[in-house]
Each structure stands twice: as C-alpha cells, then as structure tokens.
Amino acid sequence: MRNAVLGAAWLAALLVPSLPAQEAAPAPFPKIARFRGFNVPNLNADLLKDARDKFGANSVRYLLPLNWKANVDHVDMAEALRRLVADLPQGLDNARALGLGVVIAMPMYNFAVPGAPAPATPFFKDPAVLAGYLDIWTQIATLCKGRDQEIWLDLMNEPLDRSAMPSGPKEWPGWAQQLIDRIRTIDPVHPVVVEPGPGGLCWGMWSLPLLKGDPVIYSFHQYQPQSYTHQGVADIQHTDLARPFLETGKHWPGEFGDSGGGTWNHDRIVKELEPVTSFLKAHPGARMYVGEFSVVRWAPDGAQYLKDNLEIFERNGWDWSYHAFREHNYWSLERNPDNTEADGFTDRGEVIRDALKRNAGAQP
C-alpha cells in the first residue's frame, strides 16, 4: 500500500507543472544622508568600485561627456547624446549594485545648432534650445522613474551667457522651472539639481529664486580663486574660462587678483561664499551641493586649499563632489605634480580620502 501511494504521488508530481522559483526582491536602497564623492567620466563598474573602495566615495556626479563621445565614436553630437542616454540604465545599475548615489548632469548643448559653442551663441534666446532640454529631460526622467536608488538630476552644467556677464542668463530661472515642471509630471521622487548662472559661480545665488517642485537641491561650483586653482591651464577649449592662467608656482594662501584682488585664504573663501550662505539663511531647509571643486595637481599647497574648502563645506552641512576621479590628469589625486604615478596617495588624495571617511561612519 505504501508503495502505491508513493507511486501515485510521483505520477502526480510529473503531471503538475513546476512553478519557477521566485527571485528575492532587491533590498531597499539605503538612504544617503549626505553625498560625498567624485565627478567621474563614466559609470563603468570598475571605475565606480575603485571610487568607493579606494577612496570611500558614496556618490558620483556624471556629466554626460558629449564631446568625448562624439570624438571617440566618430558620430555627430545628436547621435552621441542618444547613445549616452541609451547607456544610462546600465550605468545606474552599476551604481546601485555598489550602493552609490548618482548625479546625472546635462552639459550646455545647443540643440538648435548642434556642435556650436553654446556660450557664444544666442543660446538662452532660442526656443529650440529649451525644447531640446525639455525633450532630453523627459527621456532621462522616464528611465529614472521608479528606480529605487539615489539619483539626482542636474538640469544644466554651469549655465552661461557671456553677453550677460557678470550676471547669469536672465532666462535661466524660468527655464529651470519649466524643466522641473516637466520632470515632475513623470518622476515626482528623484531630486532635481539647479546651478545658478553665470557658470555655476557662487555669486549667482544672489539672484537665483527658490524654485517649485521639491525635492530641489541648489548647487554651485567652487574654483575660486581661479588664478590659483587653474594656474598653468593653457588649453581652455571645452571650458567656461574666458582666458588661460599661464603663470605657475603660486602658493596657497596668497595674493590673487580674483574678485577685487587681495589676500586669499580660508577666511576669504568664507567671505566669497556669502551669496550661498545668505541664500540658505533666506530659505531655511534648502539643501546645498558643491557639484565641483578642485585645484590642478601641480599647484603648490593644493592639499591645504582642499582642506580649507572641505572644512567650510562640512561645517555648513553641504554635499560635495571632488572634480574629478580618473578624468583629466590635471585634477588627478593619483598622480604627482610632474604627472608621474603616485606611490600610494598624493597629499591631495589623502585630504580627500580623509574627508570621505565620514561616509563610513554615516556622519551627517
């Protein structure tokens, strides 16, 4: 009798189709209290892993490298942009697997005249340019919608209209609001990042209004004084620099002609960042992100310059991304002033690594 029962059970098991084993749902993505990390040239898994494991980054900022992609793939800018956006899901998957937050940043790109130098054209007066930005952010918001991971959407890198200098493009706040409104019809969750004009410089915060569509994060880039941080940078193509800074050997702290000239040190940086701190006082609860800051690897006392900036960022509770990890060797933390590979960490690399140790302790 026992064998008959077993046989019947065996036959029933053959006749009833087996159900596929259900995969375990991925664990919820942990909330990152404060972004501390790097600008990166791509979202390849190996590069992201090194940024996390070697230095301790918990996030990366990825400015879509349009010019690079067009040159490497030998395609026009429109096709380069299409390919970069198509590659985003894999890059975001790589970051999620490593527990890294991602800031997706869009460069200034002239949708009306592809390939034209954006700051030198009537960029902000052309509705075709705005239409292009609305379309590209519709695409990016759609692919980010529903993703359980930390993704910030940086609307435009360093908005700049040279004809309006020293002010920012007067059209930009209105454009930014339209872009936020479009994104919020698709993705109500992931934060939007807004940089001021001109060029993401801190003084643009004087005129940047509070925008609707939370969560909105405000951002600026800190390279002041540029005659120190960019000393010896002769090739200014694909930068927003109006002129090269050829004189080298300038120490920090020191005398620099930027912003009226005088002595530049930790306290002078605090003073120069008053537009940022005033914005935050006027808008309690607003979140501030230093999307880029750096100094060329050959600048004397570069480590101290980075320390001075980081002390200010941390004291104020700002998110930050060092520029850059394994992008242009000018900014490399892994190469010596003479561009030889460092044995271990450079002094600048040690400064950034020490600051990133706060991520391990989950310090706010």
C-alpha positions in Angstrom: 0.0 0.0 0.0 2.8 2.4 0.9 4.5 1.8 -2.5 1.2 2.5 -4.3 0.7 5.8 -2.5 4.3 6.8 -3.3 3.8 5.8 -6.9 0.7 7.9 -7.2 2.4 10.9 -5.6 5.3 10.5 -8.0 3.0 10.4 -11.0 1.1 13.5 -9.8 4.3 15.4 -9.5 5.1 14.6 -13.1 1.7 15.8 -14.3 1.6 19.1 -12.4 3.9 21.7 -13.9 6.5 23.0 -11.5 6.5 26.8 -10.9 9.7 28.7 -11.3 11.4 29.8 -8.1 10.7 33.4 -7.4 13.7 35.7 -7.2 14.1 37.6 -4.0 13.2 41.2 -4.3 16.2 43.5 -4.1 16.8 45.1 -0.8 15.6 48.7 -0.5 18.4 51.2 -1.4 19.8 52.8 1.7 19.2 56.5 2.1 22.5 58.5 1.7 22.4 61.3 4.4 25.0 63.4 2.5 26.6 63.0 -0.9 30.4 63.0 -0.7 32.2 61.7 -3.7 33.6 62.4 -7.1 32.9 63.7 -10.6 33.5 60.7 -12.9 33.9 60.4 -16.7 31.7 57.3 -17.0 29.6 54.9 -14.9 31.7 51.7 -15.6 31.5 49.3 -12.8 35.3 49.0 -12.2 35.8 52.8 -12.0 32.8 53.2 -9.6 34.2 50.3 -7.4 37.6 52.0 -7.2 36.0 55.3 -6.3 34.1 53.6 -3.5 36.7 51.1 -2.2 40.0 53.0 -2.7 38.7 56.4 -1.5 35.4 55.8 0.2 33.0 57.7 -2.1 29.3 57.2 -1.5 28.2 59.0 -4.7 29.3 60.2 -8.1 28.4 63.1 -10.4 28.3 62.1 -14.1 28.3 65.0 -16.6 27.3 63.4 -19.9 30.5 63.6 -21.9 29.1 64.8 -25.2 32.3 66.0 -26.9 34.3 62.9 -25.9 31.6 60.5 -27.1 31.3 62.3 -30.4 35.0 62.2 -31.0 35.6 58.6 -29.8 32.6 57.1 -31.7 33.1 59.4 -34.7 29.4 60.5 -34.7 27.7 63.8 -34.5 26.6 65.4 -31.2 23.0 64.3 -31.6 23.9 60.7 -32.0 26.5 60.9 -29.2 23.8 62.2 -26.9 21.4 59.4 -27.9 24.0 56.8 -27.2 24.9 58.3 -23.8 21.3 58.3 -22.7 20.8 54.7 -24.0 23.7 53.6 -21.8 22.4 55.3 -18.7 20.3 52.3 -17.4 23.4 50.0 -17.3 25.4 52.7 -15.6 22.7 53.3 -13.0 22.5 49.5 -12.4 26.3 49.5 -11.8 26.0 52.3 -9.2 23.0 50.7 -7.5 24.9 47.4 -7.1 27.7 49.3 -5.4 25.4 51.4 -3.2 26.5 54.6 -4.8 24.3 57.7 -5.4 24.4 59.2 -8.9 24.0 62.8 -10.1 23.2 62.9 -13.8 24.3 66.3 -15.2 23.5 67.7 -18.6 26.1 69.9 -20.3 25.2 73.1 -22.1 24.3 71.8 -25.6 22.9 73.9 -28.4 20.0 71.8 -29.7 19.2 74.5 -32.2 22.7 74.4 -33.8 24.4 71.1 -32.8 28.1 71.5 -32.4 28.0 75.3 -32.0 29.8 76.6 -28.9 26.9 77.1 -26.6 28.0 80.1 -24.6 28.9 82.0 -27.7 25.5 81.8 -29.4 22.1 83.2 -28.6 21.6 80.1 -26.6 19.0 81.3 -24.0 17.0 83.3 -26.5 16.3 80.3 -28.8 13.1 78.3 -28.0 14.5 75.4 -29.9 17.2 75.0 -27.3 14.7 75.0 -24.5 12.6 72.4 -26.4 15.7 70.2 -26.7 16.3 70.3 -23.0 12.6 69.6 -22.3 12.8 66.5 -24.5 16.1 65.2 -23.2 15.0 65.5 -19.5 11.7 63.8 -20.5 13.7 60.9 -21.7 16.0 60.8 -18.6 13.2 61.2 -16.1 11.3 58.4 -17.8 14.2 56.0 -17.5 14.8 57.1 -13.8 11.1 56.9 -12.8 10.5 54.1 -10.3 14.2 53.3 -9.8 14.8 52.6 -6.1 18.1 54.3 -5.9 19.6 57.7 -5.1 19.6 59.7 -8.4 19.8 63.4 -8.7 19.0 65.2 -12.0 21.3 68.2 -12.6 19.5 70.3 -15.2 22.4 72.2 -16.8 26.1 72.3 -16.0 27.3 75.9 -15.5 24.7 78.0 -17.3 26.5 80.8 -19.0 25.7 83.7 -21.3 28.9 85.7 -21.8 26.9 88.7 -23.1 25.2 88.9 -19.7 28.4 88.7 -17.6 28.9 89.2 -14.7 25.2 88.3 -14.3 23.7 84.9 -15.1 21.4 84.3 -18.0 18.2 86.1 -17.1 16.1 83.4 -18.8 17.7 80.6 -16.9 15.5 80.6 -13.7 12.4 80.4 -15.9 13.9 77.7 -18.0 14.8 75.7 -14.9 11.3 76.0 -13.6 9.9 74.7 -16.9 12.3 71.7 -16.8 11.4 70.9 -13.2 7.7 71.1 -14.1 8.2 68.6 -17.0 10.3 66.2 -14.8 7.7 66.3 -12.0 4.9 65.2 -14.4 7.0 62.0 -14.9 9.1 61.5 -11.8 7.9 63.1 -8.5 10.6 61.4 -6.4 14.2 62.0 -7.5 15.7 65.3 -6.6 16.4 68.0 -9.3 19.7 70.0 -9.0 19.8 73.6 -10.1 23.0 75.6 -10.7 23.0 79.3 -10.9 24.4 81.4 -13.7 26.9 82.6 -14.6 28.8 79.3 -14.9 27.7 77.8 -11.6 29.6 80.5 -9.7 28.6 81.2 -6.1 27.6 84.8 -6.7 24.8 83.6 -8.9 23.0 82.6 -5.8 22.2 86.3 -5.1 19.7 86.3 -7.9 18.5 82.6 -8.0 15.0 82.3 -6.7 13.5 79.4 -4.8 12.0 77.1 -7.3 8.9 74.9 -7.0 8.8 71.1 -7.4 10.6 69.7 -4.4 12.8 68.0 -3.8 15.1 70.6 -5.4 18.7 70.9 -4.5 20.8 74.0 -5.2 24.3 73.8 -6.4 27.4 75.8 -7.2 31.0 75.1 -8.3 34.0 76.3 -6.3 37.2 77.0 -8.0 37.9 80.4 -6.6 40.4 82.0 -7.0 40.8 80.6 -10.5 44.2 82.2 -10.9 45.3 79.8 -8.3 43.2 76.7 -9.0 43.8 76.9 -12.8 47.3 78.1 -12.8 49.2 76.7 -15.9 46.0 75.7 -17.7 46.7 76.9 -21.2 44.1 74.9 -23.2 40.7 76.4 -22.3 38.7 74.6 -25.1 35.5 73.0 -23.7 35.8 75.1 -20.5 34.0 78.2 -19.5 37.3 80.1 -18.8 37.5 83.4 -20.6 41.3 83.3 -20.7 44.1 80.9 -19.7 46.1 81.4 -16.5 49.6 80.8 -17.6 51.6 81.9 -14.5 52.5 79.0 -12.3 54.2 78.5 -8.9 51.5 80.4 -7.0 51.2 79.3 -3.4 48.2 79.0 -1.1 47.3 81.2 0.8 48.5 84.0 -1.3 47.8 87.2 -3.2 45.4 86.8 -6.2 43.6 89.3 -8.4 40.3 87.5 -8.5 37.1 89.3 -7.2 38.9 92.6 -6.5 42.2 91.0 -5.5 43.9 90.8 -2.2 44.9 88.0 0.2 43.1 84.7 -0.4 42.9 82.2 2.5 40.3 80.1 4.3 38.5 83.2 5.7 38.5 84.9 2.2 36.7 81.8 0.8 34.1 82.1 3.6 33.5 85.7 2.6 33.3 84.9 -1.1 30.7 82.2 -0.4 28.4 84.7 1.4 25.9 84.6 -1.6 25.5 80.9 -0.8 25.1 81.2 3.0 22.8 84.2 2.5 20.6 82.1 0.2 20.4 79.4 2.8 19.5 81.9 5.6 16.7 83.3 3.4 15.4 79.8 2.6 15.7 77.6 5.7 15.6 73.9 4.8 17.1 74.4 1.3 19.9 71.9 0.5 23.2 72.9 -1.0 25.5 70.8 -3.1 29.1 71.7 -4.2 28.9 70.0 -7.6 32.6 70.6 -8.4 35.7 71.9 -6.6 39.3 71.2 -7.3 42.8 72.5 -7.9 45.4 71.5 -10.5 47.8 68.8 -9.3 50.9 71.0 -9.7 49.6 74.0 -7.7 51.8 74.5 -4.6 49.9 73.8 -1.4 47.0 72.3 -3.2 46.3 69.9 -0.2 45.8 72.9 2.1 43.5 74.6 -0.4 41.3 71.4 -0.5 41.4 71.2 3.3 40.2 74.8 3.7 37.3 74.2 1.3 36.3 70.9 2.9 36.2 72.5 6.3 33.7 75.1 5.1 31.6 72.5 3.2 31.4 70.1 6.2 30.8 72.9 8.8 27.8 74.0 6.7 26.5 70.6 6.0 26.8 70.7 2.2 27.0 67.8 -0.1 30.1 67.8 -2.4 31.8 66.1 -5.3 35.5 66.5 -6.0 36.5 67.1 -9.6 37.5 64.6 -10.7 38.2 60.9 -10.4 40.2 59.4 -13.4 39.0 62.1 -15.8 41.6 64.7 -17.0 45.1 64.2 -15.4 45.1 67.9 -14.4 42.9 67.0 -11.4 44.1 63.6 -10.6 44.6 62.6 -7.0 46.7 59.6 -8.1 49.4 61.4 -10.0 52.2 63.6 -8.7 52.8 67.3 -9.8 55.1 66.1 -12.6 52.4 63.7 -13.8 54.1 60.5 -12.7 52.0 57.9 -11.0 52.0 58.3 -7.2 53.3 55.6 -4.9 50.3 55.4 -2.7 48.3 58.5 -2.1 49.3 62.1 -3.0 48.9 64.7 -0.3 45.8 65.9 -2.1 44.5 62.4 -2.3 45.0 61.9 1.4 42.9 65.0 2.1 40.0 63.8 0.0 40.2 60.3 1.4 40.2 61.5 5.0 37.2 63.6 4.2 35.4 60.7 2.6 35.9 58.6 5.8 32.9 60.4 7.1 30.8 58.3 4.8 31.9 55.0 6.5 30.7 56.4 9.8 27.5 57.6 8.2 28.2 61.1 9.7 25.5 63.6 8.6 
